[in-house]
Amino acid sequence: MFELNLNDKVVLITGGSDGLGFASAKLLSEQGAKIVICGRRGDYLKEKANIIREKTKNEVLDVKCDVSNPEECKTLVEKTISEFKKIDVLVNNAGASAAFGFEDISDKSWEDDINLKLMAAIRMCRLVIPHMKDKGKGSIINAAIGGGKAPNASSLPTTVTRAAGINLTKSLANEFAKFNIRINAICIGLIKSAQWDRKAINGNVEDLYNELSKKIPMGKVGEEIDYANLVAFLASDRSSYITGTAINLDGGLCPVV
């Protein structure tokens, strides 16, 4: 049996109360990891953490945190270290899609997107890397999108901030490889989510996904578990020789490798 050996690893997942982050938190907890999830809605976050605790009987720490706020990021890491004494894996998962034409985006929208997607990852890496250096190893996983490699029209500002995140991934991987800290990115394609469900005409979600599937070489939209599986692999020592990569998780959709 292919074991991931995640027992007792401490995994911090930003944006872990919903969607891909929550799916990852559940799977890693099932695999024996101690989980820290954060989100902006405290009561909702606690509810979702309880779901994982009840299902896996494993330790889950929930910390209310807006990752666009530097002080809250600092508190998140401090509480994690206080509770578990270490951080083995950081998953920079928080973010929301923003896709507009260039002429429709204000300075404020650019600044907000950069703060949420790029600066949050920078802050979290800055806070976590010293603890990983002390331990002599670690894994950081940054959420990105295929559009960060090959942007479509009217896909700003997300494709710019995600491209910067991919660059950050490679830069940090090169700098911290000597400390046995691995940094990788997952370039997400079309994956089923509440965000897509809300775009369904008259609530017909099945028709929406059937239409989206026509764009994808594999002929299907991805599932949340597909992302969670890749996160779990990159979090584990099974991926110990993989760093500085930006892996397409998109059924072949992105034209760039």
DORO-799502 format. One line per 8 residues: their letters; for each residue x, y, z of N, C-alpha, C, CB. Coordinates in steps of 0.02 Angstrom, whole numbers, m for minus. Glycine has a CB too. Layout:
BEGIN
A> X,Y,Z,X,Y,Z,X,Y,Z,X,Y,Z ~ ...
//
This chain:
BEGIN
MFELNLND> 42,m60,0,0,0,0,44,62,0,m48,0,62 ~ 25,112,m40,64,174,m46,46,221,11,53,208,m115 ~ 90,225,62,76,266,120,108,335,112,102,232,184 ~ 72,387,132,99,455,129,137,473,192,43,505,117 ~ 127,436,246,163,446,308,157,519,333,237,428,298 ~ 96,542,339,84,610,362,70,613,438,25,641,325 ~ 75,557,471,61,555,543,103,607,580,75,486,571 ~ 68,648,619,99,699,662,131,757,625,150,666,704
KVVLITGG> 126,760,559,146,821,525,97,876,541,151,809,448 ~ 121,937,549,79,995,561,71,1034,496,108,1040,618 ~ 9,1039,473,m5,1070,409,m50,1131,419,m39,1019,360 ~ m26,1189,398,m64,1252,403,m92,1269,334,m19,1311,430 ~ m159,1274,330,m192,1287,266,m231,1352,271,m240,1228,247 ~ m211,1402,232,m250,1464,231,m312,1454,186,m206,1525,206 ~ m366,1488,203,m428,1478,166,m452,1406,172,m418,1496,93 ~ m445,1378,232,m459,1307,241,m530,1289,261,m414,1280,291
SDGLGFAS> m575,1338,263,m642,1323,286,m691,1308,229,m668,1380,327 ~ m668,1314,167,m713,1305,110,m675,1273,52,m743,1372,89 ~ m714,1245,6,m689,1225,m59,m626,1182,m58,m675,1285,m98 ~ m578,1202,m98,m517,1162,m106,m477,1157,m42,m474,1191,m161 ~ m476,1212,m4,m439,1211,59,m470,1164,109,m437,1281,89 ~ m536,1163,114,m571,1118,160,m562,1045,139,m645,1136,164 ~ m567,1032,74,m557,964,48,m487,939,66,m568,962,m28 ~ m438,984,60,m369,965,77,m361,952,151,m320,1020,54
AKLLSEQG> m391,996,192,m387,988,264,m416,921,286,m423,1046,300 ~ m473,902,258,m505,839,275,m460,780,257,m572,832,239 ~ m434,781,196,m394,724,173,m329,718,214,m377,731,99 ~ m295,773,226,m233,770,264,m245,748,336,m198,838,263 ~ m301,770,364,m319,747,431,m333,672,432,m380,785,457 ~ m366,647,381,m379,576,374,m314,536,370,m422,562,313 ~ m263,569,341,m197,537,333,m153,544,395,m162,565,273 ~ m180,575,448,m145,577,511,m112,643,529,m94,526,512
AKIVICGR> m118,693,485,m86,758,498,m126,798,549,m79,798,433 ~ m91,840,586,m123,889,629,m135,952,587,m80,906,693 ~ m196,976,587,m217,1028,540,m230,1094,574,m279,1006,502 ~ m208,1148,541,m226,1216,561,m261,1247,501,m164,1258,583 ~ m322,1271,510,m358,1305,457,m376,1376,480,m421,1266,436 ~ m376,1421,433,m396,1489,449,m447,1513,398,m335,1537,451 ~ m485,1564,418,m535,1595,375,m559,1659,409,m594,1547,361 ~ m598,1698,374,m619,1763,401,m682,1759,443,m630,1811,344
RGDYLKEK> m721,1705,436,m784,1699,474,m774,1650,531,m842,1676,427 ~ m766,1676,591,m748,1635,649,m795,1579,664,m742,1677,708 ~ m860,1592,668,m909,1540,686,m912,1486,632,m978,1570,696 ~ m911,1508,569,m914,1461,513,m851,1418,512,m922,1498,446 ~ m794,1449,524,m730,1414,527,m732,1359,580,m672,1463,540 ~ m759,1377,639,m762,1328,694,m807,1270,675,m788,1362,758 ~ m863,1284,642,m908,1231,619,m871,1182,574,m968,1261,581 ~ m834,1209,525,m800,1166,477,m743,1126,511,m771,1208,419
ANIIREKT> m709,1158,559,m658,1122,596,m688,1064,635,m620,1170,644 ~ m747,1075,664,m781,1022,702,m800,963,657,m843,1049,736 ~ m818,978,596,m835,924,548,m774,879,538,m858,954,480 ~ m716,910,530,m655,870,519,m638,831,583,m596,916,499 ~ m642,864,640,m626,830,704,m670,769,714,m635,879,763 ~ m734,777,702,m781,722,714,m769,664,665,m853,747,707 ~ m750,682,604,m739,630,553,m674,592,563,m740,661,484 ~ m621,628,582,m554,597,583,m528,582,653,m506,642,548
KNEVLDVK> m560,612,704,m537,605,774,m465,630,782,m542,531,796 ~ m447,679,740,m379,706,741,m381,779,763,m346,698,672 ~ m323,805,780,m318,874,805,m326,924,748,m252,885,841 ~ m371,973,759,m381,1028,711,m384,1093,750,m445,1016,669 ~ m341,1140,732,m342,1206,762,m372,1255,712,m270,1228,783 ~ m424,1291,733,m454,1341,690,m437,1411,717,m532,1332,685 ~ m412,1453,673,m391,1521,692,m423,1571,644,m313,1527,692 ~ m464,1615,671,m494,1668,630,m438,1714,605,m548,1709,670
CDVSNPEE> m434,1723,540,m378,1762,512,m395,1785,442,m314,1720,511 ~ m383,1848,429,m386,1877,362,m314,1883,338,m424,1947,361 ~ m295,1843,290,m224,1840,270,m201,1903,234,m212,1780,226 ~ m247,1948,218,m227,2012,189,m205,2061,244,m284,2043,148 ~ m211,2040,307,m191,2081,364,m126,2053,394,m247,2083,418 ~ m71,2089,391,m6,2064,415,m7,2042,488,46,2115,405 ~ m40,2081,531,m41,2063,602,m79,1999,615,m71,2120,643 ~ m133,1988,578,m171,1927,587,m132,1866,562,m238,1932,550
CKTLVEKT> m93,1875,509,m49,1821,486,1,1803,540,m12,1842,421 ~ 30,1853,572,78,1841,625,46,1803,683,108,1908,651 ~ m14,1823,702,m49,1789,756,m65,1717,738,m114,1826,773 ~ m84,1706,676,m98,1638,652,m38,1592,662,m119,1639,577 ~ 20,1614,641,80,1573,647,99,1564,721,139,1604,608 ~ 93,1618,760,110,1613,831,65,1563,867,102,1682,865 ~ 0,1563,851,m46,1515,883,m31,1444,861,m119,1533,866 ~ m11,1435,798,7,1368,774,68,1341,811,21,1369,698
ISEFKKID> 119,1382,818,180,1362,852,166,1349,926,235,1415,844 ~ 125,1392,957,107,1382,1027,72,1316,1038,63,1440,1051 ~ 28,1298,992,m12,1236,999,28,1174,981,m74,1240,955 ~ 66,1176,925,97,1115,899,173,1116,898,72,1103,829 ~ 204,1173,914,277,1179,921,314,1178,854,303,1124,964 ~ 280,1169,799,314,1166,734,263,1177,678,351,1098,725 ~ 290,1189,618,249,1191,557,288,1152,504,232,1265,533 ~ 261,1096,482,294,1055,432,275,1076,361,278,983,442
VLVNNAGA> 212,1096,353,186,1111,286,143,1174,289,144,1051,259 ~ 154,1218,241,111,1277,232,78,1272,164,152,1343,238 ~ 11,1278,163,m26,1280,100,m56,1350,94,m82,1224,98 ~ m28,1390,49,m55,1457,35,m113,1449,m15,1,1504,6 ~ m171,1437,13,m230,1419,m27,m280,1477,m33,m265,1359,3 ~ m277,1526,12,m328,1579,13,m326,1620,m52,m317,1626,73 ~ m385,1639,m74,m391,1681,m134,m459,1675,m164,m337,1662,m185 ~ m476,1723,m206,m541,1723,m240,m529,1745,m312,m593,1769,m205
SAAFGFED> m568,1718,m357,m560,1734,m428,m580,1807,m442,m601,1687,m472 ~ m542,1840,m484,m558,1908,m506,m537,1912,m579,m524,1964,m462 ~ m584,1915,m625,m569,1913,m696,m607,1967,m733,m584,1844,m726 ~ m571,2019,m753,m602,2077,m787,m556,2100,m844,m615,2135,m737 ~ m584,2142,m887,m544,2174,m938,m501,2229,m907,m588,2203,m994 ~ m446,2244,m939,m397,2292,m911,m429,2360,m896,m340,2301,m960 ~ m473,2383,m940,m500,2451,m932,m552,2455,m876,m532,2473,m997 ~ m572,2397,m850,m625,2396,m798,m597,2390,m728,m672,2340,m811
ISDKSWED> m531,2390,m720,m502,2376,m654,m472,2440,m625,m447,2321,m659 ~ m492,2457,m565,m467,2516,m530,m401,2500,m495,m518,2542,m479 ~ m366,2551,m474,m305,2541,m434,m321,2502,m371,m273,2609,m417 ~ m377,2518,m341,m396,2484,m278,m405,2409,m290,m462,2514,m250 ~ m437,2390,m346,m447,2319,m361,m380,2284,m372,m492,2311,m422 ~ m334,2317,m407,m267,2289,m416,m234,2279,m348,m224,2335,m461 ~ m236,2330,m307,m202,2326,m241,m233,2271,m198,m207,2394,m205 ~ m300,2266,m198,m333,2215,m157,m313,2145,m180,m409,2223,m160
DINLKLMA> m310,2134,m245,m294,2068,m271,m221,2050,m256,m307,2065,m346 ~ m177,2097,m265,m106,2085,m249,m98,2070,m175,m63,2146,m269 ~ m134,2107,m133,m128,2097,m61,m154,2028,m40,m168,2151,m24 ~ m210,2007,m69,m241,1944,m50,m202,1884,m77,m311,1941,m75 ~ m180,1887,m139,m151,1827,m170,m75,1825,m167,m173,1823,m242 ~ m43,1881,m178,30,1881,m179,60,1900,m111,55,1929,m231 ~ 40,1957,m84,70,1979,m21,54,1932,37,47,2049,m5 ~ m6,1902,36,m23,1854,89,25,1795,87,m96,1830,82
AIRMCRLV> 39,1770,27,86,1713,21,156,1734,43,88,1687,m52 ~ 177,1794,24,242,1819,45,246,1823,121,256,1889,13 ~ 195,1852,152,195,1859,225,197,1791,259,132,1897,248 ~ 156,1745,236,153,1680,267,219,1642,260,95,1638,238 ~ 249,1646,201,314,1614,191,367,1645,236,336,1619,117 ~ 367,1711,241,416,1746,283,409,1724,356,406,1822,277 ~ 348,1713,379,336,1694,448,352,1621,462,264,1708,466 ~ 340,1578,413,346,1506,423,416,1480,409,296,1471,380
IPHMKDKG> 451,1507,360,516,1481,340,566,1477,397,544,1523,284 ~ 571,1527,442,619,1520,497,607,1458,540,616,1581,541 ~ 544,1439,550,528,1379,589,548,1316,551,453,1377,607 ~ 539,1317,485,559,1260,444,636,1254,442,531,1267,373 ~ 670,1310,438,743,1309,440,769,1278,505,772,1380,431 ~ 738,1297,560,758,1270,625,750,1194,627,718,1302,681 ~ 697,1170,594,682,1098,594,723,1060,543,607,1087,581 ~ 748,1096,492,789,1065,441,751,1036,382,829,1011,472
KGSIINAA> 687,1053,377,647,1030,319,579,1063,321,640,953,319 ~ 544,1061,264,477,1087,261,451,1086,189,474,1159,289 ~ 386,1095,182,355,1098,116,305,1156,114,320,1030,99 ~ 311,1197,63,264,1251,52,230,1240,m15,299,1322,54 ~ 164,1245,m16,124,1234,m76,83,1297,m90,77,1171,m69 ~ 94,1327,m148,60,1389,m166,6,1375,m219,110,1441,m192 ~ m55,1395,m205,m108,1389,m255,m98,1441,m310,m179,1397,m223 ~ m103,1419,m372,m98,1464,m430,m150,1440,m481,m25,1464,m460
IGGGKAPN> m145,1466,m541,m190,1445,m595,m150,1440,m661,m250,1494,m603 ~ m176,1401,m707,m144,1395,m772,m138,1461,m808,m181,1347,m816 ~ m186,1506,m794,m183,1573,m823,m124,1614,m801,m246,1610,m807 ~ m91,1593,m747,m29,1625,m726,28,1611,m774,m10,1603,m657 ~ 20,1557,m813,70,1540,m865,47,1565,m933,81,1465,m867 ~ m17,1558,m948,m43,1576,m1014,m110,1611,m1005,m51,1513,m1059 ~ m111,1677,m995,m173,1713,m979,m219,1720,m1039,m157,1781,m951 ~ m284,1715,m1026,m335,1731,m1075,m351,1806,m1072,m399,1689,m1064
ASSLPTTV> m386,1830,m1122,m409,1899,m1120,m458,1908,m1063,m442,1919,m1187 ~ m461,1969,m1036,m508,1987,m982,m502,1940,m923,m580,1986,m1009 ~ m442,1925,m903,m431,1881,m845,m388,1915,m792,m397,1816,m868 ~ m392,1981,m790,m354,2021,m742,m397,2039,m682,m326,2086,m776 ~ m367,2050,m624,m296,2049,m608,m269,1981,m587,m282,2098,m554 ~ m313,1930,m584,m292,1865,m557,m232,1836,m593,m349,1817,m560 ~ m232,1838,m660,m177,1804,m695,m110,1838,m681,m191,1804,m770 ~ m111,1903,m669,m48,1938,m653,m23,1918,m584,m57,2015,m657
TRAAGINL> m68,1918,m535,m47,1901,m466,m27,1828,m462,m103,1917,m416 ~ m61,1785,m498,m43,1714,m496,23,1702,m533,m99,1671,m528 ~ 36,1739,m586,102,1734,m619,157,1754,m571,104,1779,m683 ~ 145,1806,m533,194,1828,m483,204,1773,m430,172,1893,m450 ~ 149,1739,m412,153,1685,m363,195,1626,m388,84,1661,m345 ~ 189,1612,m453,230,1559,m483,304,1579,m482,207,1545,m556 ~ 318,1642,m497,387,1667,m494,413,1663,m422,390,1740,m519 ~ 372,1683,m374,391,1679,m303,408,1607,m284,334,1705,m258
TKSLANEF> 367,1560,m309,378,1489,m294,448,1467,m316,325,1446,m329 ~ 466,1483,m378,531,1462,m404,588,1499,m369,535,1476,m479 ~ 579,1563,m355,631,1601,m321,646,1573,m252,611,1675,m316 ~ 593,1561,m213,602,1534,m146,629,1463,m147,535,1536,m108 ~ 607,1423,m196,632,1355,m201,707,1355,m211,597,1317,m259 ~ 732,1399,m254,804,1404,m267,841,1427,m204,818,1452,m325 ~ 813,1474,m168,847,1503,m111,850,1457,m51,814,1568,m91 ~ 795,1418,m41,791,1379,21,799,1304,12,725,1393,54
AKFNIRIN> 818,1283,m48,830,1212,m59,886,1186,m13,849,1199,m132 ~ 935,1228,0,992,1207,42,970,1193,114,1046,1261,42 ~ 911,1217,133,885,1203,200,834,1145,198,851,1265,228 ~ 830,1111,140,782,1056,131,710,1079,138,797,1000,182 ~ 698,1141,118,629,1168,115,608,1168,42,625,1241,147 ~ 555,1132,28,530,1126,m41,471,1173,m51,509,1052,m56 ~ 471,1208,m108,416,1254,m123,391,1238,m193,439,1329,m118 ~ 326,1223,m199,295,1207,m262,228,1243,m270,285,1130,m268
AICIGLIK> 206,1249,m331,141,1280,m346,96,1230,m382,150,1344,m388 ~ 32,1237,m369,m19,1198,m406,m58,1247,m449,m66,1158,m357 ~ m54,1237,m515,m90,1280,m562,m158,1249,m578,m49,1292,m628 ~ m208,1274,m543,m275,1245,m546,m310,1265,m611,m317,1268,m485 ~ m345,1217,m640,m387,1230,m699,m460,1235,m678,m377,1175,m752 ~ m503,1203,m716,m575,1203,m702,m591,1146,m653,m617,1197,m767 ~ m607,1165,m592,m623,1116,m541,m690,1135,m510,m567,1112,m486 ~ m733,1086,m500,m800,1098,m472,m795,1135,m406,m838,1033,m464
SAQWDRKA> m836,1186,m398,m836,1225,m336,m901,1264,m331,m774,1273,m334 ~ m913,1290,m271,m973,1332,m261,m970,1394,m304,m980,1352,m187 ~ m909,1418,m316,m900,1477,m358,m926,1465,m428,m826,1497,m360 ~ m911,1406,m456,m937,1388,m522,m1012,1373,m518,m900,1328,m551 ~ m1034,1339,m465,m1105,1322,m458,m1149,1384,m463,m1117,1286,m391 ~ m1125,1440,m434,m1165,1502,m434,m1173,1531,m504,m1132,1553,m389 ~ m1131,1510,m551,m1135,1536,m619,m1184,1496,m662,m1066,1536,m651 ~ m1211,1442,m636,m1256,1400,m674,m1321,1437,m690,m1271,1335,m636
INGNVEDL> m1343,1434,m751,m1405,1466,m772,m1464,1427,m744,m1409,1472,m849 ~ m1509,1462,m709,m1567,1430,m677,m1548,1373,m631,m1615,1404,m731 ~ m1487,1377,m604,m1465,1327,m556,m1448,1259,m586,m1516,1318,m504 ~ m1444,1256,m653,m1430,1192,m685,m1354,1179,m687,m1460,1190,m757 ~ m1329,1153,m632,m1256,1144,m624,m1229,1091,m672,m1240,1124,m551 ~ m1267,1038,m682,m1244,985,m726,m1232,1010,m797,m1294,927,m728 ~ m1277,1051,m823,m1268,1079,m890,m1206,1123,m893,m1330,1119,m910 ~ m1195,1162,m839,m1137,1205,m837,m1072,1164,m843,m1136,1247,m772
YNELSKKI> m1067,1112,m803,m1005,1072,m804,m998,1033,m869,m1004,1024,m744 ~ m1053,1012,m898,m1049,979,m964,m1021,1027,m1016,m1119,954,m985 ~ m1042,1090,m1013,m1018,1139,m1061,m944,1155,m1049,m1060,1204,m1055 ~ m925,1163,m986,m855,1176,m970,m810,1118,m990,m847,1190,m896 ~ m835,1057,m985,m796,998,m1001,m773,997,m1074,m835,936,m986 ~ m811,1030,m1117,m794,1031,m1189,m728,1066,m1202,m850,1064,m1228 ~ m707,1109,m1156,m644,1146,m1164,m583,1106,m1144,m647,1210,m1125 ~ m594,1050,m1110,m540,1015,m1076,m521,952,m1114,m560,998,m1003
PMGKVGEE> m456,943,m1130,m436,883,m1168,m459,817,m1137,m362,882,m1174 ~ m459,812,m1070,m482,751,m1039,m558,745,m1037,m455,747,m968 ~ m593,797,m1058,m665,794,m1065,m704,796,m1001,m683,734,m1101 ~ m674,821,m947,m711,824,m884,m682,879,m840,m708,756,m846 ~ m726,908,m799,m705,957,m749,m678,920,m688,m765,1004,m729 ~ m626,948,m657,m595,915,m600,m638,917,m538,m529,947,m586 ~ m621,875,m490,m655,871,m425,m609,900,m371,m674,798,m409 ~ m640,922,m316,m600,949,m261,m548,899,m236,m645,969,m203
IDYANLVA> m565,835,m237,m519,783,m212,m457,779,m256,m554,716,m209 ~ m462,798,m320,m403,797,m363,m350,845,m337,m423,815,m436 ~ m373,903,m315,m328,953,m286,m301,928,m219,m364,1021,m276 ~ m345,902,m177,m325,878,m111,m274,822,m117,m387,854,m72 ~ m282,778,m165,m234,723,m174,m164,750,m191,m258,677,m230 ~ m161,801,m234,m96,829,m253,m65,866,m194,m104,876,m313 ~ m106,903,m156,m80,936,m96,m51,885,m48,m137,976,m61 ~ m87,830,m37,m63,779,9,3,749,m14,m115,723,16
FLASDRSS> 10,737,m79,72,710,m106,130,759,m96,64,693,m180 ~ 119,823,m113,172,873,m106,189,886,m33,152,938,m140 ~ 141,874,12,153,883,83,194,826,112,87,888,120 ~ 194,769,78,225,709,105,298,702,83,186,648,83 ~ 333,657,117,402,643,99,407,603,35,437,606,156 ~ 351,579,9,352,544,m55,372,592,m112,282,514,m69 ~ 366,657,m100,385,706,m151,450,742,m133,329,758,m161 ~ 493,707,m97,552,738,m67,603,766,m117,586,689,m22
YITGTAIN> 599,747,m181,646,772,m231,611,820,m280,678,713,m269 ~ 553,845,m260,516,891,m304,514,960,m272,443,865,m316 ~ 543,1009,m306,539,1078,m283,546,1125,m342,594,1093,m230 ~ 518,1185,m335,522,1235,m387,478,1221,m447,592,1241,m410 ~ 428,1179,m439,384,1161,m494,318,1199,m490,372,1086,m496 ~ 286,1208,m547,217,1234,m550,177,1183,m590,215,1307,m583 ~ 143,1140,m553,110,1081,m583,40,1099,m607,107,1023,m532 ~ 27,1085,m670,m40,1097,m697,m88,1043,m673,m38,1099,m775
LDGGLCPV> m142,1064,m642,m195,1018,m619,m258,1039,m657,m205,1021,m540 ~ m263,1017,m720,m314,1048,m763,m338,1003,m819,m287,1111,m793 ~ m323,938,m816,m347,893,m869,m318,908,m937,m420,896,m873 ~ m261,944,m939,m229,960,m1003,m248,1028,m1032,m244,908,m1053 ~ m286,1069,m994,m313,1131,m1021,m260,1183,m1037,m363,1160,m972 ~ m212,1193,m993,m162,1246,m1003,m117,1228,m1062,m120,1256,m938 ~ m106,1276,m1109,m63,1261,m1166,11,1263,m1150,m78,1310,m1221 ~ 29,1282,m1089,99,1287,m1069,114,1233,m1017,115,1358,m1041
V> 172,1199,m1025,189,1146,m978,215,1175,m913,241,1098,m1008
//
